[in-house]
Amino acid sequence: MPSFPQPGTVTICEINRELVTTDHLSDDQARDTYAKILGTIFSPVPFESENLSSTIAEEEVILQRKGSLGFVSAALQSLLSGSLRPFFQPADVKLLQDADLHSVSWHHHKQILAFVSGPHHVTICDYNDSDGKSPCILTNESQKDVKVLEWRSNGGKTLSVACKGGICIWAASYPGNVASVRTGVTSSTLSRGSGTRWTLVDFLRSSDNEQISALSWTSASFESSSFTIWDVAQGLGTPIRRGLGGISLLKWSPSGDYFFAAKFDGTFYLWETNTWTSELWSSKNGLVTGATWDPDGRMILLSFSESSALGSVHFASRPPSLDAHLIPVELPEIKPLTGSQVIEKIAWDASGERLAVSYRDGDELYRGLVAIFDVKRTQLISTSLIGFIRGPGDNPKPVAFSFHDKFKQGPLLSVCWSSGFCCTYPLLFR
């Protein structure tokens, strides 16, 4: 039977397909469970949750980039700024809240967690730092209306933050190794205790003070009709019109051979990056609200705005072939157990063995939980429900969640809850 956390309890971790719960959050519970295995405690990080849910409901577009492309080099990290405004009518605004939001991000190689903790704030918690239990809150006069954030893949401790008017670039500073600030930038340095200091080293200003609403070392805005390629070293942008308006979500495959682009009209594209050709697909279950690649880049898992089932696009042969098939992935326990008709958000662990799912509405007893599935990848994807994660506080709902991609001991899921806590859950099954 799937693990079910009773009302009034909170989830601590998974131990061999059993989701462990307790009556209240405490480091003692972590010591008695997963810390014996990991030697690390991931303490919950509190934040001011007021206005965060309403801020997240306004998110428009997610653009995530993994791997590398030919036009990106060490000297030129590209950031793209695009547009949706000309493609929206007032009645379409309600669709914006269905787009996923990348507002929780783990550093790619270290145990450093960053998440959007308020309309203008980002919180960083370094679990490797001796002062890691004293999170650092990043704030600056240039950092307004924060939407999404992303760590730089191979750039040390560097974080990009999408906000109103541009992109804030933060970098870690150490004694004797101070981060370099670009000339003309109104910088600030923030720290907690005697540990790492975080410095605003650059602000990439968007044209016409646009709201940057999608980011992953590339960015997009719903307030412009052009893309802009940024030279981050110089802080200069070159507008390029590409006509890719209406994009709600874009995900690069792990190898960079493919990318997936979804639009608000329910269509989506599969692109291959060797010859830059694409194929158009359409959905009968509403727009694509979430997309996540498997570790090998052989398939991409999709969620839809009007479905309690997922879909997986399987590539029949190697790149640059676009020969693919869309196959339904049923989550048979979700509808009868929760009463929910719609999957809201998804996250897939980099090992491909754990899938986190949130869902909309449903039975009051199951409302606000995150479902955890065991995933088997053969020719087809099969899932089995392990159980549910319940957050702390009164009526907690998952606002955003993300897996650590490189945590060696097993899947590591972080969830920002509407009750004002960002909690991390080790999922240990080996």
C-alpha positions in Angstrom: 0.0 0.0 0.0 1.2 3.5 -0.7 2.5 5.5 2.2 -0.1 8.1 3.3 0.9 10.9 5.8 -1.9 11.5 8.2 -3.2 15.1 8.7 -1.1 16.8 11.4 2.1 14.9 10.4 5.0 16.0 8.2 7.2 13.9 5.9 10.9 13.5 6.6 12.3 11.2 3.9 11.9 7.9 2.0 13.7 4.7 3.3 13.3 1.8 0.9 9.8 2.7 -0.5 8.5 3.8 2.9 7.9 7.6 3.3 8.8 8.3 7.0 6.6 10.9 8.9 6.8 12.6 12.2 4.6 14.9 14.3 6.8 18.0 13.8 9.8 19.3 11.9 13.1 18.8 13.7 16.7 18.0 13.0 16.4 15.2 15.6 14.1 13.3 13.3 16.6 13.7 10.5 19.4 12.4 12.7 17.4 9.3 13.5 16.5 8.5 9.9 18.4 9.5 6.8 21.4 11.3 8.5 22.6 7.9 9.7 23.0 7.0 6.0 24.0 10.4 4.5 25.9 12.0 7.3 24.1 15.2 6.4 21.0 17.0 7.7 19.0 19.1 5.3 17.3 21.5 7.7 14.0 23.2 6.5 14.5 26.8 5.4 11.8 29.2 6.6 10.8 32.2 4.5 8.2 34.8 4.3 5.4 33.1 2.3 3.1 36.2 2.1 2.5 37.2 -1.5 4.7 34.4 -2.8 1.7 32.3 -4.0 0.2 35.2 -5.9 3.5 36.1 -7.4 4.0 32.6 -8.7 0.4 32.5 -10.2 1.5 35.3 -12.5 4.4 33.3 -14.1 4.2 33.0 -17.8 7.0 31.1 -19.5 9.7 28.6 -18.6 12.8 28.2 -20.7 15.4 25.7 -19.5 18.6 24.9 -21.2 20.8 21.9 -20.6 24.0 20.9 -22.4 25.7 23.2 -24.9 25.2 24.6 -28.3 27.5 25.8 -31.0 26.9 29.5 -30.6 27.6 29.3 -26.8 31.3 29.6 -25.7 33.2 30.4 -22.6 33.5 34.0 -23.8 29.9 34.3 -24.9 27.2 32.8 -22.7 24.0 33.6 -24.6 20.8 34.8 -23.0 17.7 35.1 -25.2 14.9 37.6 -24.7 11.7 36.8 -26.5 8.0 37.9 -26.6 4.5 36.8 -26.1 2.5 40.0 -25.7 1.4 40.3 -29.4 0.0 36.8 -29.3 -2.2 37.1 -26.2 -5.8 38.3 -25.9 -7.2 39.3 -22.5 -9.0 35.9 -22.2 -5.7 34.1 -22.6 -4.2 35.5 -19.4 -5.7 32.7 -17.3 -3.5 30.2 -19.2 -0.4 31.9 -17.8 -0.9 30.3 -14.3 -0.7 26.8 -15.8 2.9 27.2 -17.0 5.5 25.6 -14.8 7.9 27.7 -12.8 11.6 27.0 -12.2 11.9 28.9 -8.8 13.8 26.2 -6.9 17.3 25.3 -8.1 20.1 23.1 -6.8 23.7 23.9 -7.7 24.7 21.4 -10.4 27.7 20.1 -8.4 27.4 21.2 -4.8 24.8 21.0 -2.0 23.7 24.6 -2.4 20.0 25.4 -2.7 18.5 28.6 -4.1 14.8 29.5 -4.3 12.5 32.4 -4.8 11.4 33.4 -1.3 9.4 36.6 -2.0 8.5 39.1 -4.7 12.0 40.6 -4.7 14.0 38.1 -2.7 16.0 34.9 -3.3 17.3 32.7 -0.5 20.5 30.6 -0.7 21.3 27.8 1.7 24.7 26.2 1.4 24.6 22.9 3.2 28.3 22.4 2.8 29.1 25.6 4.6 29.5 25.6 8.4 27.1 28.6 8.4 24.7 26.8 6.1 22.0 26.8 8.7 22.0 30.6 8.4 20.6 31.1 4.8 21.6 34.3 2.9 18.8 36.4 1.4 19.8 38.1 -1.8 18.2 41.5 -2.4 19.1 44.5 -4.5 17.4 47.6 -5.8 17.7 46.1 -9.3 16.1 42.8 -8.3 12.4 43.5 -8.5 9.5 41.1 -9.3 11.7 37.9 -9.3 10.3 35.2 -11.5 12.8 32.4 -12.0 16.4 31.5 -11.2 19.1 29.1 -12.4 22.6 28.1 -11.5 25.3 28.4 -14.2 26.2 24.9 -15.3 30.0 25.2 -15.3 30.6 28.6 -13.9 31.5 28.0 -10.2 29.0 29.5 -7.8 27.1 31.8 -10.1 23.4 32.3 -10.0 21.1 34.1 -12.5 17.9 35.7 -11.4 15.1 36.8 -13.8 13.3 40.0 -12.7 11.6 43.2 -13.9 13.9 45.0 -16.3 16.6 42.4 -16.7 18.7 39.6 -15.1 20.7 39.8 -11.9 23.9 37.8 -11.9 25.2 36.8 -8.4 28.5 35.2 -7.6 30.2 33.8 -4.5 33.1 35.8 -2.9 35.7 34.4 -0.5 38.4 36.0 1.6 41.2 36.7 -0.9 39.0 35.9 -3.9 36.5 38.6 -4.3 34.0 38.3 -7.2 34.6 40.8 -10.1 31.8 43.3 -10.6 31.3 44.7 -14.1 31.9 48.5 -14.3 28.8 50.6 -13.9 26.8 48.0 -12.0 25.3 49.1 -8.7 26.5 46.1 -6.7 25.9 44.8 -3.2 27.5 42.0 -1.1 25.4 40.0 1.3 26.4 37.3 3.8 25.4 35.4 6.9 28.0 34.6 9.6 31.6 34.2 8.4 30.9 32.0 5.4 30.5 32.7 1.7 29.5 36.2 0.6 27.3 36.7 -2.4 27.9 39.7 -4.7 25.8 41.1 -7.4 28.4 41.2 -10.2 26.2 42.2 -13.1 22.7 43.3 -14.2 21.8 42.5 -17.8 19.2 45.2 -18.6 16.4 44.2 -20.9 15.1 46.6 -23.5 12.0 48.7 -22.6 12.3 47.5 -19.0 10.8 44.1 -19.9 9.8 41.6 -17.3 12.1 38.6 -17.8 9.8 35.6 -17.2 11.9 32.6 -18.4 15.5 31.7 -17.6 18.1 29.1 -17.6 21.2 30.9 -18.8 18.9 31.8 -21.6 15.8 34.0 -20.9 12.5 35.1 -22.4 10.1 37.9 -21.9 6.4 38.1 -22.7 6.7 41.9 -23.2 8.9 42.0 -26.4 8.6 40.8 -29.9 12.3 40.0 -30.4 14.9 37.7 -29.0 18.1 39.2 -27.8 21.5 37.5 -27.7 23.5 38.7 -24.7 27.3 38.9 -24.5 27.5 38.4 -20.7 31.1 39.5 -20.5 30.3 42.9 -22.0 26.7 43.2 -20.8 25.5 44.0 -24.3 22.5 42.6 -26.1 21.7 42.2 -29.8 18.0 41.9 -30.7 17.1 39.2 -33.2 13.6 38.7 -34.4 12.7 35.0 -34.6 8.9 34.8 -34.5 8.8 32.2 -31.7 6.0 34.0 -29.9 3.5 32.1 -27.7 6.1 29.8 -26.2 5.1 28.5 -22.8 7.9 26.1 -22.1 11.2 25.0 -23.6 13.5 22.2 -22.5 16.9 21.1 -23.8 17.8 17.4 -23.8 20.8 16.4 -21.5 23.1 16.0 -24.6 21.8 19.2 -26.3 20.8 17.2 -29.4 17.2 18.1 -29.1 15.0 20.7 -27.6 11.3 20.7 -26.8 9.1 23.8 -27.3 5.5 24.1 -26.2 3.0 26.8 -27.0 -0.1 28.2 -25.2 -2.3 27.0 -28.1 -1.7 23.3 -27.1 0.8 22.6 -29.9 4.4 21.7 -29.3 7.6 21.3 -31.4 10.4 18.8 -31.3 13.6 20.4 -32.6 16.9 18.7 -33.4 20.0 20.9 -33.2 22.3 19.4 -35.8 20.3 20.8 -38.8 17.8 22.9 -36.8 14.7 21.2 -38.2 11.5 20.6 -36.3 8.2 18.7 -36.2 4.9 20.1 -35.0 2.7 18.1 -32.7 -0.7 18.9 -31.1 -2.3 18.0 -27.9 -5.9 17.0 -27.2 -5.4 17.5 -23.4 -4.8 21.2 -23.3 -1.4 23.0 -23.2 1.8 21.3 -22.0 2.3 22.4 -18.4 5.5 20.4 -17.6 8.3 18.7 -19.4 11.3 16.7 -18.2 13.8 14.6 -20.1 15.0 11.2 -19.0 18.7 10.9 -18.1 19.7 9.5 -21.6 17.7 12.0 -23.6 15.8 9.2 -25.3 12.4 10.4 -24.2 10.7 13.4 -22.7 7.8 13.2 -20.1 5.0 15.7 -20.4 2.1 16.9 -18.3 -1.0 18.6 -19.7 -3.4 21.2 -18.3 -6.5 19.0 -18.8 -5.3 15.5 -18.0 -4.6 13.2 -15.0 -2.3 11.1 -17.3 1.2 12.0 -18.6 2.6 11.5 -22.0 6.1 10.4 -23.1 7.7 11.2 -26.4 10.0 8.3 -27.4 12.6 8.8 -30.1 12.8 5.8 -32.4 16.4 6.3 -33.4 19.5 8.4 -32.7 19.9 12.2 -33.4 19.3 13.9 -35.7 16.3 11.8 -36.4 12.9 13.3 -35.4 11.1 10.0 -35.7 9.2 9.8 -32.4 6.0 8.5 -30.8 3.8 10.0 -28.1 2.7 7.3 -25.7 0.3 7.8 -22.7 1.7 7.2 -19.3 -1.0 6.4 -16.8 -0.8 7.2 -13.1 -3.6 4.9 -12.2 -3.6 5.6 -8.5 -3.9 9.4 -8.7 -7.5 9.7 -9.8 -9.2 7.1 -7.6 -7.2 8.0 -4.5 -7.1 11.8 -4.7 -10.2 12.5 -6.9 -8.0 14.9 -8.9 -8.6 15.2 -12.7 -5.5 17.3 -13.5 -1.7 16.9 -12.9 -0.2 20.3 -12.0 3.6 19.9 -11.8 6.1 17.2 -12.4 9.8 16.7 -11.6 11.9 13.6 -12.7 15.0 12.6 -10.8 18.2 12.6 -12.9 18.6 8.8 -12.2 15.2 8.3 -13.8 13.9 6.3 -10.8 11.8 8.8 -8.9 9.0 11.0 -10.2 7.4 13.8 -8.1 3.8 14.9 -9.1 1.5 17.5 -7.7 -2.2 17.7 -8.8 -5.0 20.2 -8.7 -7.9 20.1 -6.3 -9.3 16.7 -5.5 -10.4 15.0 -2.2 -9.8 17.2 0.8 -7.8 14.5 2.6 -5.3 14.3 -0.2 -5.2 17.9 -1.2 -1.8 19.7 -1.1 0.3 16.5 -1.1 3.1 15.6 -3.5 2.9 12.1 -4.9 6.2 10.1 -5.3 6.4 7.4 -7.9 8.9 4.7 -8.6 9.7 4.7 -12.4 10.9 1.8 -14.6 12.3 2.6 -18.0 12.3 -0.1 -20.6 10.7 0.3 -24.0 7.9 2.0 -22.2 7.7 4.0 -18.9 5.9 2.3 -16.1 5.2 3.8 -12.7 4.1 2.6 -9.2 3.0 4.9 -6.4 5.2 4.9 -3.4 3.2 7.4 -1.4 2.7 11.0 -0.6 4.7 13.8 0.9 3.0 16.2 3.3 4.5 19.6 4.1 4.6 21.6 7.3 2.2 24.2 8.6 -1.5 24.9 8.0 -2.9 23.6 4.8 0.4 23.5 3.0 0.5 23.3 -0.8 3.5 22.7 -3.0 4.4 26.0 -4.7 7.4 24.7 -6.6 9.8 21.7 -6.4 12.9 20.4 -8.0 15.4 17.5 -7.8 19.1 17.8 -7.2 20.6 16.5 -10.5 24.0 15.3 -9.1 23.4 14.1 -5.6 25.3 10.7 -5.5 23.5 9.0 -2.7 20.1 9.1 -4.3 17.2 11.4 -5.4 17.0 14.6 -3.4 13.8 16.5 -3.7 13.2 20.1 -2.5 9.7 21.5 -2.1 8.7 25.1 -1.4 5.5 25.0 0.6 2.8 27.8 0.7 3.2 27.6 4.5 6.6 29.3 4.3 9.1 26.4 4.4 11.5 25.0 1.8 12.0 21.4 2.8 14.4 18.8 1.3 13.5 15.1 1.2 16.2 12.4 0.6 14.6 9.5 -1.2 16.8 6.5 -0.3 16.2 3.1 -1.7 19.6 1.4 -2.2 
